[in-house]
């Protein structure tokens, strides 16, 4: 992070902290969630936060492969959230 301006470094550090805090709060909701729907939403939020952390890491290091990795994780996260929600609602994923 030495080639970027100082305000960008501070912004990235602040954003890392905020997204990591959001990830921790989603993990707490996953553990103490009173309902299954809350747990599904917490898992989906954790996937979105993980994508955000990966994109921030790519920006901080200046490596573009992280952006492609985040797209793959986004697709897998969407499919897994839909599959888990269908399993909870119907008891079967594929009919």
N, CA, C and O atoms as CSV, one atom per row, in Angstrom:
chain,resi,resn,atom,element,x,y,z
A,1,UNK,N,N,0.816,-1.193,0.000
A,1,UNK,CA,C,0.000,0.000,0.000
A,1,UNK,C,C,0.860,1.257,0.000
A,1,UNK,O,O,0.346,2.338,0.289
A,2,UNK,N,N,2.118,1.158,-0.306
A,2,UNK,CA,C,2.987,2.319,-0.196
A,2,UNK,C,C,2.888,3.251,-1.399
A,2,UNK,O,O,3.252,4.421,-1.279
A,3,UNK,N,N,2.409,2.782,-2.563
A,3,UNK,CA,C,2.350,3.632,-3.739
A,3,UNK,C,C,1.119,4.524,-3.769
A,3,UNK,O,O,1.080,5.471,-4.555
A,4,UNK,N,N,0.117,4.258,-2.947
A,4,UNK,CA,C,-1.099,5.044,-3.000
A,4,UNK,C,C,-1.035,6.244,-2.068
A,4,UNK,O,O,-0.242,6.288,-1.127
A,5,UNK,N,N,-1.895,7.216,-2.358
A,5,UNK,CA,C,-1.931,8.396,-1.484
A,5,UNK,C,C,-2.361,8.031,-0.061
A,5,UNK,O,O,-2.989,6.999,0.173
A,6,UNK,N,N,-2.010,8.893,0.863
A,6,UNK,CA,C,-2.267,8.614,2.276
A,6,UNK,C,C,-3.756,8.504,2.577
A,6,UNK,O,O,-4.166,7.653,3.366
A,7,UNK,N,N,-4.573,9.362,1.951
A,7,UNK,CA,C,-6.004,9.293,2.249
A,7,UNK,C,C,-6.615,7.989,1.760
A,7,UNK,O,O,-7.566,7.492,2.365
A,8,UNK,N,N,-6.085,7.419,0.667
A,8,UNK,CA,C,-6.593,6.142,0.176
A,8,UNK,C,C,-6.205,5.007,1.119
A,8,UNK,O,O,-6.985,4.080,1.334
A,9,UNK,N,N,-5.001,5.080,1.681
A,9,UNK,CA,C,-4.589,4.069,2.650
A,9,UNK,C,C,-5.485,4.095,3.884
A,9,UNK,O,O,-5.926,3.049,4.362
A,10,UNK,N,N,-5.751,5.299,4.397
A,10,UNK,CA,C,-6.611,5.417,5.570
A,10,UNK,C,C,-8.041,4.975,5.268
A,10,UNK,O,O,-8.700,4.366,6.110
A,11,UNK,N,N,-8.508,5.283,4.076
A,11,UNK,CA,C,-9.850,4.866,3.680
A,11,UNK,C,C,-9.940,3.347,3.586
A,11,UNK,O,O,-10.929,2.755,4.020
A,12,UNK,N,N,-8.918,2.715,3.023
A,12,UNK,CA,C,-8.910,1.254,2.936
A,12,UNK,C,C,-8.857,0.612,4.316
A,12,UNK,O,O,-9.550,-0.374,4.565
A,13,UNK,N,N,-8.055,1.151,5.203
A,13,UNK,CA,C,-7.977,0.599,6.563
A,13,UNK,C,C,-9.326,0.734,7.264
A,13,UNK,O,O,-9.806,-0.211,7.889
A,14,UNK,N,N,-9.933,1.916,7.154
A,14,UNK,CA,C,-11.240,2.134,7.765
A,14,UNK,C,C,-12.279,1.185,7.184
A,14,UNK,O,O,-13.100,0.635,7.918
A,15,UNK,N,N,-12.248,0.993,5.875
A,15,UNK,CA,C,-13.224,0.106,5.227
A,15,UNK,C,C,-12.998,-1.341,5.623
A,15,UNK,O,O,-13.964,-2.075,5.832
A,16,UNK,N,N,-11.739,-1.772,5.732
A,16,UNK,CA,C,-11.455,-3.123,6.215
A,16,UNK,C,C,-12.048,-3.331,7.609
A,16,UNK,O,O,-12.664,-4.362,7.879
A,17,UNK,N,N,-11.863,-2.362,8.478
A,17,UNK,CA,C,-12.376,-2.487,9.849
A,17,UNK,C,C,-13.899,-2.553,9.861
A,17,UNK,O,O,-14.481,-3.365,10.580
A,18,UNK,N,N,-14.542,-1.707,9.072
A,18,UNK,CA,C,-16.003,-1.673,9.054
A,18,UNK,C,C,-16.578,-2.978,8.490
A,18,UNK,O,O,-17.530,-3.525,9.048
A,19,UNK,N,N,-16.014,-3.471,7.403
A,19,UNK,CA,C,-16.528,-4.713,6.809
A,19,UNK,C,C,-16.228,-5.907,7.717
A,19,UNK,O,O,-17.052,-6.815,7.827
A,20,UNK,N,N,-15.076,-5.918,8.361
A,20,UNK,CA,C,-14.765,-7.003,9.302
A,20,UNK,C,C,-15.710,-6.973,10.503
A,20,UNK,O,O,-16.144,-8.023,10.978
A,21,UNK,N,N,-16.024,-5.793,10.986
A,21,UNK,CA,C,-16.993,-5.665,12.075
A,21,UNK,C,C,-18.379,-6.142,11.641
A,21,UNK,O,O,-19.092,-6.791,12.407
A,22,UNK,N,N,-18.742,-5.821,10.429
A,22,UNK,CA,C,-20.015,-6.291,9.890
A,22,UNK,C,C,-20.028,-7.819,9.775
A,22,UNK,O,O,-21.050,-8.458,10.026
A,23,UNK,N,N,-18.900,-8.389,9.400
A,23,UNK,CA,C,-18.798,-9.850,9.314
A,23,UNK,C,C,-18.958,-10.485,10.699
A,23,UNK,O,O,-19.612,-11.519,10.838
A,24,UNK,N,N,-18.370,-9.875,11.702
A,24,UNK,CA,C,-18.483,-10.394,13.069
A,24,UNK,C,C,-19.921,-10.308,13.553
A,24,UNK,O,O,-20.424,-11.238,14.186
A,25,UNK,N,N,-20.587,-9.193,13.258
A,25,UNK,CA,C,-21.986,-9.052,13.679
A,25,UNK,C,C,-22.896,-10.054,12.966
A,25,UNK,O,O,-23.840,-10.568,13.565
A,26,UNK,N,N,-22.617,-10.331,11.695
A,26,UNK,CA,C,-23.398,-11.349,10.977
A,26,UNK,C,C,-23.141,-12.734,11.559
A,26,UNK,O,O,-24.049,-13.564,11.611
A,27,UNK,N,N,-21.907,-12.988,11.998
A,27,UNK,CA,C,-21.596,-14.272,12.620
A,27,UNK,C,C,-22.325,-14.433,13.952
A,27,UNK,O,O,-22.780,-15.525,14.294
A,28,UNK,N,N,-22.429,-13.347,14.690
A,28,UNK,CA,C,-23.186,-13.394,15.943
A,28,UNK,C,C,-24.651,-13.685,15.659
A,28,UNK,O,O,-25.274,-14.473,16.370
A,29,UNK,N,N,-25.213,-13.053,14.622
A,29,UNK,CA,C,-26.606,-13.317,14.249
A,29,UNK,C,C,-26.783,-14.768,13.805
A,29,UNK,O,O,-27.829,-15.371,14.045
A,30,UNK,N,N,-25.766,-15.321,13.162
A,30,UNK,CA,C,-25.833,-16.719,12.744
A,30,UNK,C,C,-25.894,-17.644,13.949
A,30,UNK,O,O,-26.619,-18.638,13.937
A,31,UNK,N,N,-25.138,-17.319,14.984
A,31,UNK,CA,C,-25.086,-18.176,16.160
A,31,UNK,C,C,-26.336,-18.032,17.019
A,31,UNK,O,O,-26.899,-19.035,17.458
A,32,UNK,N,N,-26.779,-16.800,17.266
A,32,UNK,CA,C,-27.900,-16.602,18.189
A,32,UNK,C,C,-29.220,-16.341,17.490
A,32,UNK,O,O,-30.213,-16.014,18.140
A,33,UNK,N,N,-29.244,-16.482,16.158
A,33,UNK,CA,C,-30.470,-16.209,15.424
A,33,UNK,C,C,-31.632,-17.040,15.947
A,33,UNK,O,O,-31.525,-18.263,16.029
A,34,UNK,N,N,-32.742,-16.397,16.304
A,34,UNK,CA,C,-33.843,-17.160,16.884
A,34,UNK,C,C,-34.595,-18.006,15.859
A,34,UNK,O,O,-35.293,-18.950,16.230
A,35,UNK,N,N,-34.463,-17.683,14.596
A,35,UNK,CA,C,-35.247,-18.360,13.574
A,35,UNK,C,C,-34.314,-18.853,12.466
A,35,UNK,O,O,-33.195,-18.362,12.318
A,36,UNK,N,N,-34.784,-19.817,11.701
A,36,UNK,CA,C,-33.985,-20.328,10.586
A,36,UNK,C,C,-33.811,-19.277,9.510
A,36,UNK,O,O,-32.756,-19.197,8.881
A,37,UNK,N,N,-34.842,-18.467,9.292
A,37,UNK,CA,C,-34.734,-17.394,8.309
A,37,UNK,C,C,-33.654,-16.394,8.654
A,37,UNK,O,O,-32.964,-15.889,7.768
A,38,UNK,N,N,-33.499,-16.102,9.942
A,38,UNK,CA,C,-32.428,-15.208,10.378
A,38,UNK,C,C,-31.059,-15.810,10.087
A,38,UNK,O,O,-30.130,-15.100,9.703
A,39,UNK,N,N,-30.944,-17.089,10.267
A,39,UNK,CA,C,-29.658,-17.745,10.006
A,39,UNK,C,C,-29.336,-17.753,8.509
A,39,UNK,O,O,-28.184,-17.570,8.117
A,40,UNK,N,N,-30.359,-17.966,7.677
A,40,UNK,CA,C,-30.138,-17.934,6.225
A,40,UNK,C,C,-29.686,-16.541,5.797
A,40,UNK,O,O,-28.747,-16.409,5.013
A,41,UNK,N,N,-30.339,-15.512,6.299
A,41,UNK,CA,C,-29.945,-14.145,5.966
A,41,UNK,C,C,-28.552,-13.815,6.489
A,41,UNK,O,O,-27.798,-13.094,5.836
A,42,UNK,N,N,-28.209,-14.338,7.660
A,42,UNK,CA,C,-26.875,-14.100,8.201
A,42,UNK,C,C,-25.808,-14.762,7.325
A,42,UNK,O,O,-24.745,-14.184,7.102
A,43,UNK,N,N,-26.085,-15.962,6.834
A,43,UNK,CA,C,-25.133,-16.621,5.935
A,43,UNK,C,C,-24.969,-15.838,4.644
A,43,UNK,O,O,-23.853,-15.677,4.151
A,44,UNK,N,N,-26.075,-15.347,4.093
A,44,UNK,CA,C,-26.004,-14.566,2.873
A,44,UNK,C,C,-25.240,-13.264,3.112
A,44,UNK,O,O,-24.461,-12.835,2.261
A,45,UNK,N,N,-25.459,-12.645,4.251
A,45,UNK,CA,C,-24.724,-11.421,4.592
A,45,UNK,C,C,-23.244,-11.709,4.758
A,45,UNK,O,O,-22.406,-10.892,4.375
A,46,UNK,N,N,-22.915,-12.854,5.323
A,46,UNK,CA,C,-21.504,-13.214,5.476
A,46,UNK,C,C,-20.832,-13.429,4.124
A,46,UNK,O,O,-19.658,-13.101,3.957
A,47,UNK,N,N,-21.576,-13.982,3.152
A,47,UNK,CA,C,-21.021,-14.153,1.811
A,47,UNK,C,C,-20.753,-12.786,1.183
A,47,UNK,O,O,-19.703,-12.572,0.577
A,48,UNK,N,N,-21.705,-11.864,1.329
A,48,UNK,CA,C,-21.526,-10.523,0.773
A,48,UNK,C,C,-20.345,-9.818,1.442
A,48,UNK,O,O,-19.559,-9.152,0.767
A,49,UNK,N,N,-20.217,-9.959,2.748
A,49,UNK,CA,C,-19.088,-9.346,3.462
A,49,UNK,C,C,-17.760,-9.969,3.039
A,49,UNK,O,O,-16.758,-9.265,2.912
A,50,UNK,N,N,-17.745,-11.271,2.822
A,50,UNK,CA,C,-16.515,-11.927,2.364
A,50,UNK,C,C,-16.131,-11.425,0.972
A,50,UNK,O,O,-14.950,-11.227,0.688
A,51,UNK,N,N,-17.114,-11.221,0.115
A,51,UNK,CA,C,-16.841,-10.674,-1.212
A,51,UNK,C,C,-16.269,-9.267,-1.078
A,51,UNK,O,O,-15.327,-8.905,-1.783
A,52,UNK,N,N,-16.836,-8.480,-0.176
A,52,UNK,CA,C,-16.322,-7.138,0.047
A,52,UNK,C,C,-14.890,-7.142,0.538
A,52,UNK,O,O,-14.076,-6.327,0.104
A,53,UNK,N,N,-14.580,-8.058,1.445
A,53,UNK,CA,C,-13.199,-8.149,1.944
A,53,UNK,C,C,-12.226,-8.575,0.842
A,53,UNK,O,O,-11.099,-8.084,0.783
A,54,UNK,N,N,-12.659,-9.479,-0.018
A,54,UNK,CA,C,-11.794,-9.923,-1.114
A,54,UNK,C,C,-11.547,-8.788,-2.103
A,54,UNK,O,O,-10.425,-8.602,-2.574
A,55,UNK,N,N,-12.599,-8.029,-2.416
A,55,UNK,CA,C,-12.430,-6.886,-3.320
A,55,UNK,C,C,-11.518,-5.832,-2.697
A,55,UNK,O,O,-10.665,-5.267,-3.380
A,56,UNK,N,N,-11.694,-5.569,-1.410
A,56,UNK,CA,C,-10.809,-4.615,-0.734
A,56,UNK,C,C,-9.360,-5.097,-0.739
A,56,UNK,O,O,-8.437,-4.299,-0.908
A,57,UNK,N,N,-9.164,-6.381,-0.556
A,57,UNK,CA,C,-7.810,-6.928,-0.604
A,57,UNK,C,C,-7.213,-6.754,-1.994
A,57,UNK,O,O,-6.030,-6.442,-2.132
A,58,UNK,N,N,-8.032,-6.956,-3.022
A,58,UNK,CA,C,-7.558,-6.741,-4.389
A,58,UNK,C,C,-7.194,-5.290,-4.657
A,58,UNK,O,O,-6.209,-5.010,-5.341
A,59,UNK,N,N,-7.986,-4.364,-4.120
A,59,UNK,CA,C,-7.670,-2.943,-4.284
A,59,UNK,C,C,-6.384,-2.595,-3.538
A,59,UNK,O,O,-5.530,-1.880,-4.063
A,60,UNK,N,N,-6.249,-3.104,-2.315
A,60,UNK,CA,C,-5.074,-2.779,-1.504
A,60,UNK,C,C,-3.789,-3.329,-2.115
A,60,UNK,O,O,-2.752,-2.668,-2.073
A,61,UNK,N,N,-3.849,-4.532,-2.680
A,61,UNK,CA,C,-2.641,-5.133,-3.235
A,61,UNK,C,C,-2.445,-4.811,-4.712
A,61,UNK,O,O,-1.353,-4.994,-5.251
A,62,UNK,N,N,-3.497,-4.335,-5.365
A,62,UNK,CA,C,-3.390,-4.007,-6.781
A,62,UNK,C,C,-3.356,-5.217,-7.691
A,62,UNK,O,O,-2.811,-5.153,-8.793
A,63,UNK,N,N,-3.937,-6.325,-7.239
A,63,UNK,CA,C,-3.951,-7.559,-8.023
A,63,UNK,C,C,-5.371,-7.799,-8.509
A,63,UNK,O,O,-6.309,-7.786,-7.712
A,64,UNK,N,N,-5.537,-8.019,-9.809
A,64,UNK,CA,C,-6.876,-8.102,-10.385
A,64,UNK,C,C,-7.514,-9.481,-10.266
A,64,UNK,O,O,-8.717,-9.606,-10.497
A,65,UNK,N,N,-6.778,-10.498,-9.922
A,65,UNK,CA,C,-7.352,-11.843,-9.829
A,65,UNK,C,C,-8.384,-11.931,-8.705
A,65,UNK,O,O,-9.289,-12.765,-8.760
A,66,UNK,N,N,-8.256,-11.082,-7.693
A,66,UNK,CA,C,-9.209,-11.089,-6.586
A,66,UNK,C,C,-10.618,-10.722,-7.055
A,66,UNK,O,O,-11.602,-11.192,-6.485
A,67,UNK,N,N,-10.717,-9.894,-8.078
A,67,UNK,CA,C,-12.028,-9.501,-8.577
A,67,UNK,C,C,-12.725,-10.676,-9.265
A,67,UNK,O,O,-13.939,-10.838,-9.142
A,68,UNK,N,N,-11.963,-11.488,-9.982
A,68,UNK,CA,C,-12.534,-12.680,-10.607
A,68,UNK,C,C,-12.928,-13.710,-9.547
A,68,UNK,O,O,-13.954,-14.378,-9.670
A,69,UNK,N,N,-12.116,-13.829,-8.524
A,69,UNK,CA,C,-12.444,-14.732,-7.417
A,69,UNK,C,C,-13.723,-14.287,-6.727
A,69,UNK,O,O,-14.552,-15.116,-6.352
A,70,UNK,N,N,-13.884,-12.982,-6.560
A,70,UNK,CA,C,-15.096,-12.489,-5.909
A,70,UNK,C,C,-16.337,-12.765,-6.746
A,70,UNK,O,O,-17.403,-13.015,-6.183
A,71,UNK,N,N,-16.233,-12.727,-8.067
A,71,UNK,CA,C,-17.379,-13.072,-8.918
A,71,UNK,C,C,-17.762,-14.538,-8.762
A,71,UNK,O,O,-18.947,-14.869,-8.702
A,72,UNK,N,N,-16.774,-15.411,-8.696
A,72,UNK,CA,C,-17.060,-16.836,-8.523
A,72,UNK,C,C,-17.707,-17.092,-7.167
A,72,UNK,O,O,-18.663,-17.862,-7.071
A,73,UNK,N,N,-17.194,-16.453,-6.121
A,73,UNK,CA,C,-17.775,-16.629,-4.791
A,73,UNK,C,C,-19.188,-16.061,-4.746
A,73,UNK,O,O,-20.050,-16.615,-4.065
A,74,UNK,N,N,-19.440,-14.969,-5.458
A,74,UNK,CA,C,-20.781,-14.387,-5.498
A,74,UNK,C,C,-21.772,-15.356,-6.143
A,74,UNK,O,O,-22.895,-15.509,-5.663
A,75,UNK,N,N,-21.359,-16.005,-7.222
A,75,UNK,CA,C,-22.254,-16.975,-7.868
A,75,UNK,C,C,-22.506,-18.174,-6.961
A,75,UNK,O,O,-23.643,-18.631,-6.837
A,76,UNK,N,N,-21.470,-18.677,-6.337
A,76,UNK,CA,C,-21.639,-19.814,-5.433
A,76,UNK,C,C,-22.476,-19.434,-4.213
A,76,UNK,O,O,-23.288,-20.234,-3.747
A,77,UNK,N,N,-22.289,-18.246,-3.704
A,77,UNK,CA,C,-23.058,-17.791,-2.553
A,77,UNK,C,C,-24.534,-17.655,-2.874
A,77,UNK,O,O,-25.382,-18.018,-2.059
A,78,UNK,N,N,-24.853,-17.135,-4.054
A,78,UNK,CA,C,-26.251,-17.003,-4.450
A,78,UNK,C,C,-26.912,-18.371,-4.592
A,78,UNK,O,O,-28.011,-18.590,-4.083
A,79,UNK,N,N,-26.244,-19.286,-5.281
A,79,UNK,CA,C,-26.812,-20.616,-5.487
A,79,UNK,C,C,-26.963,-21.350,-4.160
A,79,UNK,O,O,-27.966,-22.031,-3.948
A,80,UNK,N,N,-25.996,-21.226,-3.273
A,80,UNK,CA,C,-26.095,-21.929,-1.996
A,80,UNK,C,C,-27.193,-21.336,-1.114
A,80,UNK,O,O,-27.864,-22.073,-0.391
A,81,UNK,N,N,-27.385,-20.022,-1.161
A,81,UNK,CA,C,-28.461,-19.409,-0.377
A,81,UNK,C,C,-29.819,-19.866,-0.879
A,81,UNK,O,O,-30.699,-20.187,-0.081
A,82,UNK,N,N,-29.999,-19.898,-2.188
A,82,UNK,CA,C,-31.272,-20.350,-2.757
A,82,UNK,C,C,-31.504,-21.823,-2.438
A,82,UNK,O,O,-32.618,-22.212,-2.088
A,83,UNK,N,N,-30.472,-22.638,-2.555
A,83,UNK,CA,C,-30.628,-24.063,-2.270
A,83,UNK,C,C,-30.966,-24.301,-0.807
A,83,UNK,O,O,-31.822,-25.131,-0.501
A,84,UNK,N,N,-30.314,-23.590,0.099
A,84,UNK,CA,C,-30.593,-23.773,1.523
A,84,UNK,C,C,-31.999,-23.293,1.870
A,84,UNK,O,O,-32.690,-23.927,2.667
A,85,UNK,N,N,-32.428,-22.179,1.279
A,85,UNK,CA,C,-33.779,-21.679,1.531
A,85,UNK,C,C,-34.829,-22.652,1.000
A,85,UNK,O,O,-35.848,-22.876,1.652
A,86,UNK,N,N,-34.592,-23.225,-0.165
A,86,UNK,CA,C,-35.543,-24.209,-0.701
A,86,UNK,C,C,-35.579,-25.457,0.169
A,86,UNK,O,O,-36.641,-26.044,0.377
A,87,UNK,N,N,-34.427,-25.861,0.674
A,87,UNK,CA,C,-34.387,-27.031,1.538
A,87,UNK,C,C,-35.172,-26.785,2.821
A,87,UNK,O,O,-35.895,-27.665,3.288
A,88,UNK,N,N,-35.031,-25.596,3.389
A,88,UNK,CA,C,-35.741,-25.283,4.624
A,88,UNK,C,C,-37.244,-25.211,4.372
A,88,UNK,O,O,-38.035,-25.690,5.185
A,89,UNK,N,N,-37.640,-24.616,3.253
A,89,UNK,CA,C,-39.067,-24.453,2.977
A,89,UNK,C,C,-39.747,-25.749,2.548
A,89,UNK,O,O,-40.854,-26.046,2.997
A,90,UNK,N,N,-39.094,-26.521,1.687
A,90,UNK,CA,C,-39.733,-27.699,1.095
A,90,UNK,C,C,-39.193,-29.024,1.591
A,90,UNK,O,O,-39.848,-30.055,1.435
A,91,UNK,N,N,-38.029,-29.017,2.177
A,91,UNK,CA,C,-37.416,-30.264,2.611
A,91,UNK,C,C,-36.712,-31.002,1.501
A,91,UNK,O,O,-36.202,-32.104,1.704
A,92,UNK,N,N,-36.679,-30.391,0.305
A,92,UNK,CA,C,-36.039,-30.997,-0.854
A,92,UNK,C,C,-35.496,-29.887,-1.734
A,92,UNK,O,O,-36.137,-28.847,-1.884
A,93,UNK,N,N,-34.350,-30.091,-2.304
A,93,UNK,CA,C,-33.754,-29.046,-3.152
A,93,UNK,C,C,-34.208,-29.222,-4.587
A,93,UNK,O,O,-34.648,-28.264,-5.223
A,94,UNK,N,N,-34.105,-30.426,-5.098
A,94,UNK,CA,C,-34.489,-30.718,-6.481
A,94,UNK,C,C,-35.714,-31.607,-6.464
A,94,UNK,O,O,-35.737,-32.669,-5.841
A,95,UNK,N,N,-36.725,-31.141,-7.164
A,95,UNK,CA,C,-37.961,-31.942,-7.190
A,95,UNK,C,C,-38.058,-32.756,-8.433
A,95,UNK,O,O,-39.032,-33.487,-8.618
